[in-house]
Structure formats: C-alpha cells, structure tokens
C-alpha cells in the first residue's frame, strides 16, 4: 500500500494511514510459545512449510527477509503501544513504530510481547523513553480502547489480517499488490472532482424526481375518494353503499383513472430498473452473487406483469367488462406480490454480504411487513368481493393506501445513492468476508 501511495502522490487526495488492533488468536499467552511448533500444530507441517516458502519468496521481491523462528505471543501490549504512538505523534509516529515492530518480529525473531523489546522500539521511534514505555506497558492504559476496537473489527466481519478499509467504503482483504490500491485511489480522486459531483447530484435528483411522480400518482385514490363525498353519487357498477375505486374509475373520471394507473405502473417498473442500474454501476451496494442479480431481474419482470395488469384493468372497467376487469386485477395483484417477494429475496442476500449496512436490512424488513399485510388483505378482499360488497370496498381502499407505502419504500432505497459516484461501491469487497484464515496471513 505504501508503494501505491507513493505512485498516487500527485492525485488531489490526501493520505493518512492509521493502524487498528485485531487479535487473530485471543487465547495466546503473553509469555509466548515457539512460533514454528505452534504453526505446525495449528495447520500442519506440510501446509505451513508451503505457506512459509511462498511468503519468504514474495518478501525477497520487496526487500523483506521473513523468518518464522522465535516466539509467537499475544499482541495486546504492542497494540496498546501503537495506539499510544498515534495519540502522541499522530499517523507518522505510529507508522514509524509499526515498521520497527514489524522488522523486529518478522525479520529479527524478537518476542512481540516482551516489554523490554517494546520499550526499546518506542524509544527508537521517538514515541517515549524506555522508562516511560515500561511504565505505560505495565499499566492498563488504553487496554479498554484496544479491546473495544478489536470487538468493532469482529463486528464488521474481519476475520484475518491484513484487512484494509479505505475511506470507510472499500474493504480490501489480505495482502494485495500495489495496483489494487492504485485503482481505488484513482476512483477516490475522480469522485472528488467538481463536474462529477455535480453530475452525480443531478442524476440523483432526477431519480428522486421520478419517485415523486410515483408518490403523486399513488395518492390519486384518496383524491378520488374525496370527490366521492361530493354529493354521494351512486355509480352504475356499485352494488353496495361503499364504492370501489374501480366503480369511480369506470364513470366520469375514467380518463383520469387510466392516466393515473398508467403513470403509476410505469413508475413502478422504472423504479426497479433504476435500482438495477444504480447497483450495476456501483452507486448502490452491488450484487456479489448471480442469485441476487437473478432475483433483481425476476422482480423487474414481475413488475411488468403487475404494471400491465394495472393499466389493463383501468381500460377494461368494471362497468362494461366485469370479467376482464377482475382477471386483470388478479394479474396486477399477483405481479406486484411476486415482484415484492423477489425484491425482498435480493435484499436479504445483499444484507448477508454487507452485514454492517443497516439500511439494507431496514429496507427488506419494511417491504416484508407491508407485503405480508397486503397479501393477507388481498386474500380477504378476494373472499369479500363476492360475500360482502361493503367490506370488500373498505379492504380495497386500505390496500390502495398500503400500496402507496410500499412504493415509498423505493424512495428510501434510491436515496441511498445520493452523493455516491459511479463505481464508487464496485471496487471494494463486503465488510463481512468469509475467507480461510491462513489465506490472509
């Protein structure tokens, strides 16, 4: 990473490296164990010899003479000292101490938990004198802070080192070559340029504007309901005392009803297409598996089915085409239900990949609750449609309001792309990797 930072020094971004603690093996004692014997016992002699040979070869290519002799011990003291260096001298002082500790442990076979060695490194790095370092290490200062940071790392899904988080957005797991970091740094630099920022804001506003259309057309039903109270007219297709939305839409307001249903249907389909576009271009958290993309496309296809049903039921009204109207109503309900189920499935798998992104979990929980209620009400509506006209009418109005809420959840989803630039979320890995531990050593 240091090589990548040097290569990108001309970019319009600043670099500040901070080392955070992580305990690979919390059960290791402070006094230390024979390193080579411990690794042989942990993963087997043949496997570790292969790993060791590869590490030594790669180290030689960059001027590092790895040695796997000496002791392996708990690193809590070293982490406390590193945090103290950051506290005293900031990132440069911590980096200097880390370099010395790395060389002492990985090349010179020194004991990483030995207070004499740690105090000497602290003095060499200019952090504090040997005596002050011994006093610090002999206390509990910063111990709680270190353990809290370790717990936070595990909460983000970190299971091995090195694990690098860049700008809070990219997670790079394992030891990577410089080009990986250079690519991310270039993305950061391009994201901070003025024109791109303005373009991003305009695109975000355009997407949100399309959803304002959805919201506006979704409240069409309540507006029509208000008109119904103006004189309490009895519609030709109305059997009970409470008119269905379709009864009102089949009368004098039919042109407005068709337009409203058409805009709502198109906006519903477009919302899923836009979501797919943003996820594909890295402005929303991208799908990491084929099944998530499959669920997304199935949701879009089902939305076409639901949208077509909505448009057709408005054209084939209940006043003149009762059977066709009810058939398209079923198509609409089934299409929307399937689309919602596929969307929820996609978000469930996404939330497993991005465990620290709470918005994904919130999104699918909201959709799941509303969809479950809508399905139950739709079943009740289908029964009451033939059994009790007034109850059926009430249920239809309730379903209309809840459908409005369901559409509003997509406004919440797309708003997460605000301020996020193209491909910004595409280059990192999820902050919940599940890679074999020794693959990251």
Phi, psi and omega in degrees: 000323178299322177295319179295320178298319179296321180291334185254021184296336181276352181290151182281048177223154179255151183244133173217116184261127178234129180267129179249151182283150171205135181255108178294321183226084184299342183274357179293142180279162178288329184288339174091155179230163177298120188298310184295316178297321182296315179294321178299317181290327184286314186232358179100143186296311184298316182293317182289323177301322178294316179296317182298317180298318179294318180296318179297318180295315180292324178296320179298329180292337181242016175082024179245128180259084181297140173225135182249025173268184179088203185250151170246132185214174179292140187256013184301316179299316179298320178294321177298318180294322177296319177296324179293320177298319178296321180293323184276311188238009178074195185300317181299318181291321178295319180297320179296317178296317180300318179300316180294317180295319179298314180296318181296319185276312188274339182244323186258003174061033179274159183280116185291343181259357183287122184292328178296315178295315181298319180293325177294318178294324178297320179289318179298326180278353180078022180281310178194169179288166179301315182297316179295324179293320178298316179299317180296312183293332181280352179261186176254013182301132179068004179296315180296321179298316180298314182293326176295317179294323177297316179296321178297319179297316178295325178296333178274000177094008179290128180236351182204172179232153356286152178218113189249129175249123185248121177058023178071007186239320182259136175241117181249115184261135178084170178283113183251156177283164184304321182303330179297314181288323179301318180299317180293318180298321178295323177296318178298317181295316180292329180291335183270358180286145187303308183301320181295321180297314180296319179299318181298317181295320180295319179296317180298316179298324179295319180294318180292326178298321179298329180278338172296326175298317178300314181298317182297314181288335180289334178270010178301319182299311178300324179297315178297324180297322178297318179299330180297326183286349180282084179097355179048058179291154176254119185278151184302319183274001184276124180263326180259194179270342178253114182287145172282160176302321180295329178296316180291319181290344180270355184258224187294336181269015183303315179302316179294323179296316179296315180298314181298315179295321181293315180296318179297317180296314180296319180295323178297314179295315181298326180299319179287324178294317178297319178299318178297318180296312181295323180290321180293326183264012172076019175264345164240160182302122187286155174290135181257350182228157182297323185297327179292319177295322179298314179298321179297314180290325176296322178297320179294314179299318179294327178293325174300317179298312180295318180296318178297319178299320181294316180295315183291326179290334176285329179283311178271085189286165183286346181281323186247335184225069187301308184297314180296319181301313182289329177294316180289333175296318177296317179300317179299311183296314180296317180299313180295318180298314179296317179300317179296317180297316180293321178296316179298318179299318179298315183291327178299314180291324177298318182293335176288327179283322182245075188294335182271356180267094186293334182299326180295317179293318178300318182298313184284332176293316178300313180296320181295318180296310182295318180297318179299315179296317181297320179296316179297315180293325179296321178295315179297322179297317180299325179286311184287342179302328181255341185264318185212107185299319183293317177296318178300320179296316179298315181298322181295320178293320178296318178298321180298317179294318181292327176297325175300315178298321179299317178295325180296335178296334178287331173299317177298317181299309186287336179295339179293344178274356182297127178078001179261132186267164182302130180069008182297326182257008186272336190268345181270174175253162179298150179278032176215055183293152179232059182262152179302140187302311185289346176290340184253002181288000000 
